[in-house]
């Protein structure tokens, strides 16, 4: 009888511990808050335990890991001429700090994605191309310009990240290929140079890969409906469709480069549905298009960000990919380095874009100087990190930390899962990483602290998020 009693006691203890282990899933909390020192700071843990029906007066975030959506590719920023030139002016010590801050998943925020420009853009110190003017056969093609600053930075970033998914975008063909004979101020690609321009992409890919920089993908044209004072080129939807299906697509196919992802549009959310329908509804063009890139500057004409347009494109063309290819806080002012609203703009956009089906998210310049440049047309902007090149100091802005709440924790090949807030004060998105860890991002833009319950299926935990904060929950 004594042995039976001991067995019963042991089984009772084992069942209790097993139940406790099953219930007590630990949620690690990382927080950034305005007017505090918290910047992706570990701010505690809570346990997920079996819980009952929530009440209407409770604010909740509901996560359902059984509902899976798009596969995540990565988060990163653009390595432009401007970024590379500023980086080269830093001390070796600050260069290493910068690289670790962006590209290390342990010491920094773990960028795995990058964009770069095909010859010059506004964030270059001057305008240039890879050929001499008038060389339609591209016999003078050379990327020597990029070997000084840009390619070395891309290689160093890749070394720290381990792997960097890199795509490239042109701002304009060379002047002689355009209707306005100017690399700046809009204009369009002349029909007689369609093939030559398609060959230019091939030359670029081959040249970069020859020096050890693999190209994952390319967009056809940066902002194809914007006539800018800087490098720009206009493509109507029909022009982009026809260039893709008759020239760029077949040329990449002939050169055995169809593994490179071709991104259409690469402009704002406002006209993206019209561009998608024009190109995707043409089977001969659509077969070459991996997906659509978009920016966030549609608010220039007034109104709110058109997040719903991203959802509408995803709904209409679920087999095509969506990638955010550029966004930044404009109108640089050094007195606004720590403007918290700039960070919140990133958080709001990233949560909405991911929830609407976006697979990758790319910030604009990774680094700019204390003047918001260099920029050869005076179009100065903010970056998540600035360098005062007179003192070799790095300045981290709220945008850097807001992006980090996603990029540090959501890793390539993660799957987005269902995540819903019960009240508009909170925004949320969730992913499950390959290792099974769930990452839930919760953002509070309101003026008040909010107590909320995190529900994961039948279990819940009680948390608090301060006013103007963003949290990442890992469990």
Buried (B, 14 or more C-beta within 10 A) or exposed (E): EEEEEEEEEEEEEEEEEEEEEEEEBEBBBBBBBBEEEBBBBEBEEBBBBEBEEBEEEBBBBBBBBEEEBBEBBBBBBBBBBBBBBBBBBBEEEBBEBBBBBBBBBEEBBBBBBBBBBBBBBBBBBEBBBBBEEEBBEBEEBBBEBBEEBBBBBBEBBBEBBEEBBBBBBBBBBBBBBBEBEBBBBBBBBBEEBBBBBBBBBBBBBBBBEEEEBEBBBBBBBBBBBBEBEBBBBBBEBEBBBBBBBBBBBBBBEEBEBBEBBBBBBBBBBBBBBEBBBBBBEBEEBBEBBBBBBBBBBBBEEEEEBBBBBBBBBBEEBEEBBBBBBBBBBBEBEEEEBEBBEBBBBBBBBBBBBBBBBBBBBBBBBBBBBBBBBBBBBEBBBBBBBBBBBEEBEBBBBBBBBBBBBBBBBBBBEBBBBBBBBBEEBBBBBBBBBEEEBBBBBBBBBBEEEBEBBBBBEEBBBEBBBBBBBBBBBBB
